[in-house]
Amino acid sequence: MDAFFASCEQLTRPTLMGRPVLVGGMSGRGVVAGASYEARKYGAHSAMPMYRAQQLIGPKAVVVSPRFEVYRLASQRVFKFIESRVDLVEQLSIDEAYMEPAELIGATAEEVESWAHELRAAIRDIVGLPASIGAGSGKQFAKIGSGQAKPDGAYVIPVEKQEAMLHPLDVDELWGVGPVTATKLHSIGVKTIGDLAALSQREVEITLGSTIGPALWMMARGVDDRPVAPRAESKQVSAEHTYPEDLTTKETVDAALERALSGAHGRLLKDGRGARTVTVKMRMADFHSETRSLTLAYATDDIATLRKAMQSLARYPAELGPIRLVGVGFSGLELERQDVLFPELDQAVISTETTFEEEPSPIKRTWYATQDVFHPDYGHGWIQGTGHGFVSVRFETRATGPGPFKSFDADDEQLQPADPVDSLAWDVDLAEQD
C-alpha cells in the first residue's frame, strides 16, 4: 500500500487530496509516522523529525494526528479482499504482504503484470486506496519490484533480467542488510549487491559470520527460496460491530451480543480449536470502552457454554449509558476440547476479570486541530482550526468528496466529538475480521 497512513487521510478527508500531508505529532517535537507522495517530493519521509519535515515543505505542509483505528480497518478491508482472491498470503505489516497466486504458476511476465494491474484496480475500486505490486522469482525480487513500482504501479522482474536488475543496487537494498551489516560490508569495499555476490563464501563468513553471511550471499547471487508462509496461528478470534445509532435498550444489546457471538463462533469453528476465555467488549457513546473477560476451566467450542459465559459478562445501557459498539472474542485456544452437558452448573470454576480501557478522547468542549467531529445539520467533519472562541470545521468523508467549510462558536452544543472510523463511511462490519 502506497504511503498508507497519508493515503487513508486523503481518502477520508478529500480536501487533502494532492496536498503534502504529514501524519504524526502536532507539536512538531515528534516524528513523521507517514508522508504522502506530495510531501516526499520535498524530501520528507517517515521517521523524520516532524519539525524538519515541516521545514522542508514550508507553509504548504498539512500535519494531521494519527488515527490508527481508521488505518486498521482500511488494512483489514484490503487484506480481506486479497485473501478472497489469493490462497497463500503472508502479511508482514498493516500495509505490506507477500502473496503466491496459484493461478500464476507458469505465467509469463506479461501475464503476471496484467494480473497485478487488475488486482490494483480492484483494490482501488473497493477500498479507494492506491497499491503497488512487485513480482519476481522470490521474495527478494518481489520486494525490489514493489519499490520500483511505487507509487501506484506494478513492476515484474523476469528471471532472465533479475541479475542485471539486482547487482547494480546499493548493498543495503538487499533484504536483511541493516546499518550495522552495511557498515561491515562497506569496510571491505562492498558497495553494491553485485560486489557482495562476487565475494567467495569464505570471505562473506569472515565478515558477517557463518549464519547470516551465507544467507545474504545466496540472495545477492539471486537465490531466494524462502517460502511464502501464512501468518502465525491466531491467538484469538473475535467479531465486533459498530452501530450507526446508539443502542439504548437491553433488547437491542442482547441482539448485538448474539450477532457478535455468532460471528466469533463461526470463526472459532473454522479455526478448529476450542476457547477457554470469553471476552465481551463494549464501547459507549462517549468513546469509553469496557472489556470484561471470563475464563473457563476447559476449552470448548460448544455455543451454549460460550453463550452462557457471554451472558454473565453482559452489561446494559441502564448501567453504562448508550452503547455504540459490541464485540465478543474467544482466546486461550486449544485443540483439546471438552463439552459440558450442564454449563449452568459449572460456574464455580469460572473467574471473572473486568478491565476498563480509556480510549484517547479529548474532554468535551476542548477542541484540537484535525479532531473528528459531528454536527446534526452537516454530518461528519474534522477541525481545521481553533482559536479566539471559534472552531473551523471541514465537513467531508470518503463518500462525500471535498465538503463545505463552516465556523462555530466553541461552546456550540450541537458540535460533538465523533468517532474517526465514521470518516470511512463504510459498512464497518465488512472491514472487520480476526
N, C-alpha and C positions, 0 to 999 in steps of 0.2 A: 504494500500500500504506500502511495506516494505522500510524503510529508503528512503523515496520518493525522496527528493532533490538529495541525493547522488546517488540513483539508476538512476535518469534521467541523471546525469552527466556521469555515467558509460555507460549508453545506447548510448548516443550521442558522447562519446569520448572513444571508445572501448579500447584504451591503458590503461585506468584507471580500467578496469575490474579486480577484485581480489585484488585491492590495497586499502590501508586505506585512504579514501577520506574524507576531511572535507570541508563543504560548509560554507562560511562566509567571514568576512573581511580579506583582505590580510595582513593588517598591524600587526596583532597579538593583537591589542587592543580591537577588537570586541568580539562577542560571536559566538559560533558554531550554525549555522542555521540547519545543517543536518550532520549526520555522517554515513558513510557506516558501514555495519556489520564488515568489516575487521578492521575499526577504533575502533568500540565498543569493540572488543576483548582486546584492550589496556586500556579500561576504559573511552574512550572519549564518549561524548554524547551531544545532543542538549542542548542549553542554557549554556553550559560550556564556560568559557573564552577561547578564541582561543589559547592564549599563553600556557594555562595549557594543552589543548588537544595536542598541538604540543610537549610539554614536555613529555607527556605520551607515545606518539608514536615514537618520535625521528625523525631521518632523513628520514624515510620511508613515513612520512606524506605527502599527496598531498593536498594543500589548493587551492580551486577554488572559484572565486567570484560567488555569486548567480546569476542565470539567470531566474527570476521569470516568464518571458513570456514563456520560454520553459516548466516550471513546470505547468503553467496554461493550456497550450494546451495539454500536456500529461494527465493532470487530466480530462480535458473535453472529451478527447477520451475514457478514461477508463469509465467514468460515463455515457457517451452517449451509450456505448456498454452495460453496466449493465442495464440501463433503457430500452434498447430494449429487454432485457430478463426478467426483473422483473418489475411488475406494481407499486409496493409500495417500494419506496426508499427514505430514509431521509438522505441527505448528510450533514455531520457535519462540514466538512472542505475540504481543497483541496485534502486530501488523505484518508478520512475515511467516512464511511456511515453505517447506518443500512438498512437492507432490509428484506422484508417479502414475499418470493416467494409463490404464490398461489399453485403452483404445489407440494409444500412440506407439505401442510396441511395433517396431519395424517401419514406422512412418518416416518419410523424407523430412529434411529440414524445412522445406516449404509447407508441408502439411502440418508440421508442429507449429510453425509461425502462424498459419491460418487459424489453427485451433486456439492458440494463445490469444489472438486478437478477438476471436468470438467470445472467449471467457471474459476478457477485459470489458468488452462491450456489455455483456450480460451483468457484470458486477456494477458497471456504471448505471445501467438501466434500473436494476433492482435496489441498489443501495445509494447511488448518487455520488460515489467516490471514485477517484482515479486509481488505477493499479498498474504496475509494471511487471512483466513476466520475462524471466530469463530461462533458457533451456540449454542443456548440454549433456554430455555423456556421464556426468557425475555431479555431485553436489557442488564441488568447487567451480565447475564451469557454469552451472546454473546460477550460482551466486554472482559470479563475474558478469554473466549475461544480464542479470537483473539490474546490475549497476549501469551497464551500457544502455539498457532500455529506458532508464529514467530520464525525464519524467513521462509518465503516461504512454508507455510503448512496450514493444516486445522485441527480444533480441535472441536469436538462436545461434549457437556456436557449433557448426558441424564438426564431426570428428577430424576430418582431414584438415581443418583450419585451426584446431584448438591450440596446437603448439605455437603456431605463428601468432596467435592472439595472446597466449599466456606469457610467453617468455619475455617480451619487452616490458611487461608491467613491473612496477616497483615491488620489491620482495614483500613489503608489508601489506600488499593486496592479497597475499596468499592466506587462506583460512588458517587460523592458529598462530599467525605471526603477530605478536603484540609488540609494544615498545621495547621490552627487555630483549626479546628474541631478535628483533630488527637491529638493535644496537650491537648485539654479538655478531650478527652476520655482516653488518657494515664494517666492523672492526677487522674483518678478514677480506674486505674488498667485494663482498656480495651486495650488489645494489638492486639487481633485478631478479625476477623468478628464474630467468634463463641462467643467470650466474649460479644460482643455487643448484639448478638441475645439472650444471656442468661439473660440480664437485663430485668427488668419489664418496661412497657411503662412509668410508673411514673418516674422511675429513669432516663430514657432517656430524658424525658421532662424537668426534673430539670437541667440536664447537658447541653442539646443542645437547649432547647426551645420547645414550643408546635407546631411549624411549621415544621422545618427541622428534629427535633428529631424523631417523629413517622415515617416519610417517610424513613429515613435511617434505622430505627429499622426494618421496614417491609422488606426492601431489604436484610438486614442481615439475616432475617428469610426465605429468598428465595421467597418472594412475590414481584413481579415487574410487574405491569400491565400497565406501560407506553406504549402508543401506538406508533407504527412506523408511523410518520406523514410526508408527503411530505414537501419539502422546502416551505418557505413562498412564497406568491404570488409575481410574478415578478414585479419589479418596471419599467422595460423597456424590450423591445425586440429589437434585432438587428441582422444584418448579415454583415460580412466583409470578404474580400478575399485578400490574398497576392498573387501577380502575379510574376511568375518566371522571367519575363522580364519587365523592367520598361515601364509604359505607357507614351507615348510621344506625343500623338495627342488628339485633342478634341473628335474625334470619338471613340477612344478606352476608354477614360474616361467615355463618355456617356454610352457606353455599360457596363462598370463596375458598374456605378451608377444604371443602370436599373437592372442588375443582383442582386446587393445588395438590392435594393428596393423590388424586387420580393421575395427574401428570407425573409426579415424582415416583409413584408406584410403578407406572409403566416403564420408566427408565430403570428402576431397580430390577424389574423382571428381565429387561433387555440386558442388563449388566450381568445377571446370573448369580448374584450374591445376595445374602440377607443382610439386614441392618440391625445394629444394636442400639443406635441412638437416633431419636426422632427430634427434630428441631422445628419450631414454629416461629416465623419472623413476621412482624407487623410494623408498618411504617405509618405514622399518624399524619394528619393534615398539616401539622406544624413541622414535618420532616424529622421529628424524633423517631427513632426506631427502637423496638424491643425485640430481643431474641430469647426464647426460652427453650431449654433442651431437657430431654428425659432419656435416661439410659436403662435399657433392659438387661437382664442377666444372661441373655442369649441373643443370637442373631436370628432374624425371621424375615420372610417376605410375605407373611400372611397379612392381608389387608385389614382384616378385622382387628388383629392385635395392634397394628400400626395406627389404625383409626382411633382405637381406644386411647392409645398413648397421646395422639394428637389432640383429642378432645380434652384430655386432662390438662393440656397446656394452653388451651384457647382462652383468650380474654376478649372483651367486647367493648363497644362504644360507650356503654354506661360507665365503664372503668377508665377507658383510655381516651375517649373523645373520638371524633370521626377518624376512620381508617382508610388509607388510600392504597396500601399495598399489603398483600397477604401471600406468604410463602410457606412451603413445607419442604423439609430436607431430611435425608437419611444419610448417616455416616456410621463409622465403625463397621465397615462392610467386611463380611466374612463368607467364605464358601460353605462352611458348615452351618446349616440352618436347623432351627427347631420350631415345630408347630405346637401350639398350645391349644387344648380343647376349650379351656375356660379362661381367657385372658383377663377377665374382670377379677379373677381370684388371685392374680399374680402381682397385685400392686405392692406387696410387701418387698419385692426385690427391685423396685423401681425407685430411683432417686431423681429429684428434680433440681435443676440449677437454672437460675434466672440471671441474665446479664442485660445491661442496658447500653445501647450503642448511641452515643450522642453524635449525630452527623453534623459536619460543619455547616452552620447556618447562622447568618448574622441575626442579631437581635432585631425584632420587628421595629420598623421606623428608622433603622440605621442602614443607609444605602451605600453601595460602593460601585465603582465603575465595572462594567461587564457582568453585573449580577443579573440573573434571570428574574423577571417579574411578570405579573399578570394584572390586567385591568379588564373589568367586565365589558366595557364598551369596545376595547381594541384588541383583546386577546393576549397572547404571549409575546413578550418582548425582552429586551435587555438594555441595561442602563449604559448610556454613552457618556454621561457626565453628571456630576453633582456639585452643589455649592450654592451659597447665598440663599439657602432655604428652598432650593428648587432641585428637581430631578428631571433629567432629559432622557427620554426612552425612545428606542427604535423598535417598533412592533413588527416582528417578522419571525418566520420559522422556515424550515426546509421546504414546506409546502406552499409558502406564500410568494416567494420572490422578494426583492427589496421592498421593505414596508415603510409606512409613514413614521415621521418623527414628531413626538409630542413632548411638551414640558408640563410638569405638575408641581404643585406645592408639595414639599417633602412630607407634610402631615396629611396628605390626601388619603383617607381611609380606603378608598377604592383601589389604590395601588398596593399590591401584596407581593411578598416574595413567592417565587414559583420554583417548581422542580425543573432543573436543567433538561432532564430527559424529554420534557414536553416539547422542547425545540425541535426534536427529531420528527414530530408529527407523524409517527408510525403507530400501527397497532403493535405496542411494545412486546406483546406476547410472542409475536413472530420472531423477535430477535433474541428471545431468552432461551438458553439451553444450559446443560450441565456446566 
